[in-house]
């Protein structure tokens, strides 16, 4: 009886051992190595380096950041908690269009934008959060909407700030997938660099 049991256990444990090595060690190492070789920037978190030094990351191109100063372009609202753009709590608000809490949040955002920009029509992406709550991009229209405020706050010409927005507008992925977009962190870093030069 014990011999039959041992004969069944030995192959089971051997299979468990080899599968753990294969799927728990060899495969993840191979995929990590392939990812770093083929897509080094993405595998390292798509980090954007800041102005304070060559190796100091300012953030990721994939995760938004809160910008509150009138001297910076503002990103899309974030619905993550307990802090905005919390990558550990990626999610939308899950509030439907008829939910009073969503209407109240949008009304507050509209009031803030009107206080800073007057009565110009507000682009939708500046008052609604994305599904992940981490969206690092805004539409070119949302960036153009903020040009007057930013150029006035920085005492820069409107044309130079507008040109910066145009330079940082990315087209659809592969030329046809999605919408044109502007990465807010990249735009604000370029804006800081432009202000340092002028």
C-alpha positions as CSV (number, residue, x, y, z in Angstrom):
1,X,0.0,0.0,0.0
2,X,2.8,2.5,1.0
3,X,4.7,1.6,-2.1
4,X,1.8,2.4,-4.4
5,X,1.2,5.6,-2.5
6,X,4.9,6.6,-2.9
7,X,4.8,5.7,-6.6
8,X,1.9,8.2,-7.0
9,X,3.3,10.9,-4.8
10,X,6.8,11.0,-6.4
11,X,5.6,11.9,-9.9
12,X,3.1,14.4,-8.5
13,X,5.8,16.2,-6.5
14,X,8.2,16.1,-9.4
15,X,5.5,17.6,-11.7
16,X,4.8,20.3,-9.1
17,X,8.5,21.1,-8.7
18,X,9.1,21.4,-12.5
19,X,5.9,23.4,-13.1
20,X,6.9,25.8,-10.3
21,X,10.3,26.3,-11.9
22,X,8.8,26.7,-15.3
23,X,5.8,28.9,-14.6
24,X,6.9,30.6,-11.4
25,X,10.5,31.4,-12.3
26,X,11.6,30.7,-15.9
27,X,8.6,32.1,-17.7
28,X,8.4,35.4,-15.7
29,X,12.2,35.9,-16.0
30,X,12.0,35.3,-19.8
31,X,9.1,37.7,-20.2
32,X,10.7,40.4,-18.1
33,X,13.9,40.0,-20.1
34,X,12.1,40.2,-23.4
35,X,10.1,43.2,-22.2
36,X,13.2,45.1,-21.1
37,X,15.0,44.2,-24.4
38,X,12.1,45.1,-26.7
39,X,10.4,47.9,-24.8
40,X,13.0,49.3,-22.3
41,X,11.1,52.6,-21.5
42,X,7.7,50.9,-21.0
43,X,9.2,48.1,-19.0
44,X,10.8,50.7,-16.6
45,X,7.4,52.5,-16.0
46,X,7.4,55.0,-19.0
47,X,9.2,57.5,-16.7
48,X,9.6,61.1,-17.7
49,X,12.7,62.8,-16.4
50,X,12.4,66.2,-14.8
51,X,14.4,69.3,-14.9
52,X,16.2,68.8,-11.6
53,X,18.7,66.3,-12.9
54,X,19.3,63.8,-15.6
55,X,18.2,60.7,-13.6
56,X,15.4,62.3,-11.5
57,X,12.0,61.1,-12.7
58,X,9.2,63.7,-12.6
59,X,6.5,61.0,-13.1
60,X,5.2,58.5,-15.5
61,X,3.8,59.2,-19.0
62,X,1.0,56.7,-18.1
63,X,-0.3,58.2,-14.8
64,X,-1.7,61.7,-14.4
65,X,-0.6,64.1,-11.7
66,X,-2.5,66.8,-9.9
67,X,-1.6,70.4,-11.0
68,X,-3.4,73.2,-9.1
69,X,-1.3,76.2,-9.9
70,X,-2.6,78.7,-12.5
71,X,0.9,78.6,-14.0
72,X,0.4,75.0,-15.1
73,X,-2.0,73.2,-17.4
74,X,-4.6,71.2,-15.4
75,X,-5.3,67.6,-16.2
76,X,-8.4,65.6,-16.2
77,X,-10.1,65.1,-12.9
78,X,-9.3,61.9,-11.0
79,X,-11.9,59.8,-9.1
80,X,-9.4,57.7,-7.2
81,X,-9.3,57.9,-3.4
82,X,-8.1,58.8,-0.9
83,X,-5.9,61.0,-3.2
84,X,-6.2,62.0,-6.8
85,X,-4.2,59.9,-9.3
86,X,-3.7,57.1,-6.8
87,X,-2.4,54.3,-8.9
88,X,-3.1,51.8,-6.1
89,X,-6.8,52.6,-6.3
90,X,-7.3,52.9,-10.1
91,X,-11.0,53.2,-10.8
92,X,-13.7,55.6,-12.0
93,X,-16.4,57.0,-9.8
94,X,-19.0,54.5,-11.0
95,X,-21.6,57.3,-10.8
96,X,-24.2,57.3,-13.5
97,X,-25.4,60.4,-15.3
98,X,-28.5,60.7,-13.2
99,X,-26.6,60.5,-9.9
100,X,-26.8,63.8,-7.9
101,X,-23.2,63.3,-6.6
102,X,-21.8,63.3,-10.2
103,X,-23.9,66.4,-11.1
104,X,-22.6,68.1,-7.9
105,X,-18.9,67.2,-8.7
106,X,-19.2,68.4,-12.2
107,X,-20.9,71.6,-11.1
108,X,-18.0,72.3,-8.7
109,X,-15.4,71.7,-11.5
110,X,-17.4,74.0,-13.8
111,X,-17.5,76.7,-11.2
112,X,-13.7,76.5,-10.6
113,X,-13.0,76.6,-14.4
114,X,-15.3,79.5,-14.9
115,X,-13.6,81.4,-12.1
116,X,-10.3,80.9,-13.8
117,X,-11.4,81.2,-17.5
118,X,-14.6,83.2,-17.7
119,X,-17.6,81.9,-19.7
120,X,-15.8,80.2,-22.6
121,X,-17.3,76.7,-23.4
122,X,-15.5,74.1,-21.2
123,X,-14.2,71.0,-22.8
124,X,-15.9,67.9,-21.3
125,X,-12.6,66.1,-20.3
126,X,-11.8,68.9,-17.9
127,X,-14.9,68.2,-15.8
128,X,-15.3,64.4,-16.0
129,X,-13.0,61.7,-14.7
130,X,-11.7,58.9,-16.9
131,X,-12.6,55.3,-16.3
132,X,-9.3,54.6,-14.6
133,X,-9.0,57.9,-12.7
134,X,-5.4,58.0,-13.8
135,X,-5.6,59.5,-17.3
136,X,-2.4,61.6,-18.0
137,X,-3.8,63.2,-21.1
138,X,-6.3,65.9,-22.1
139,X,-7.7,66.8,-25.5
140,X,-6.0,69.5,-27.6
141,X,-9.1,71.5,-27.1
142,X,-8.8,71.3,-23.3
143,X,-5.1,72.4,-23.6
144,X,-6.0,75.3,-25.9
145,X,-8.8,76.3,-23.5
146,X,-6.1,76.9,-20.8
147,X,-3.6,78.8,-22.9
148,X,-4.8,82.3,-21.9
149,X,-4.7,81.6,-18.2
150,X,-1.2,79.9,-18.3
151,X,0.3,82.6,-20.5
152,X,-1.0,85.4,-18.3
153,X,0.1,83.7,-15.1
154,X,3.6,83.1,-16.5
155,X,3.8,86.4,-18.4
156,X,4.6,84.5,-21.6
157,X,3.2,85.3,-25.0
158,X,0.1,83.5,-25.9
159,X,1.7,82.4,-29.2
160,X,4.6,80.8,-27.5
161,X,2.4,78.8,-25.1
162,X,0.0,77.8,-28.0
163,X,3.0,76.6,-30.1
164,X,4.1,74.5,-27.1
165,X,0.6,72.9,-27.0
166,X,0.8,72.1,-30.7
167,X,4.3,70.6,-30.4
168,X,3.1,68.3,-27.6
169,X,-0.1,67.2,-29.3
170,X,0.1,63.5,-30.1
171,X,-1.9,62.1,-33.0
172,X,-4.0,59.0,-32.8
173,X,-2.0,55.8,-32.1
174,X,-0.7,54.3,-35.4
175,X,-2.3,57.2,-37.2
176,X,-5.9,55.9,-36.8
177,X,-6.5,54.5,-33.3
178,X,-8.1,56.9,-30.7
179,X,-8.1,60.7,-30.5
180,X,-5.4,63.3,-30.5
181,X,-4.1,64.0,-27.0
182,X,-1.7,66.0,-24.9
183,X,0.3,64.6,-22.1
184,X,-0.2,67.1,-19.2
185,X,3.1,66.3,-17.4
186,X,5.2,66.5,-20.5
187,X,3.5,69.8,-21.5
188,X,4.1,71.3,-18.0
189,X,7.7,70.2,-18.0
190,X,8.2,71.9,-21.4
191,X,6.4,74.9,-20.1
192,X,8.8,75.2,-17.1
193,X,11.8,74.8,-19.4
194,X,10.4,77.6,-21.7
195,X,9.8,79.9,-18.8
196,X,13.4,79.3,-17.6
197,X,14.7,80.4,-21.0
198,X,12.6,83.6,-21.3
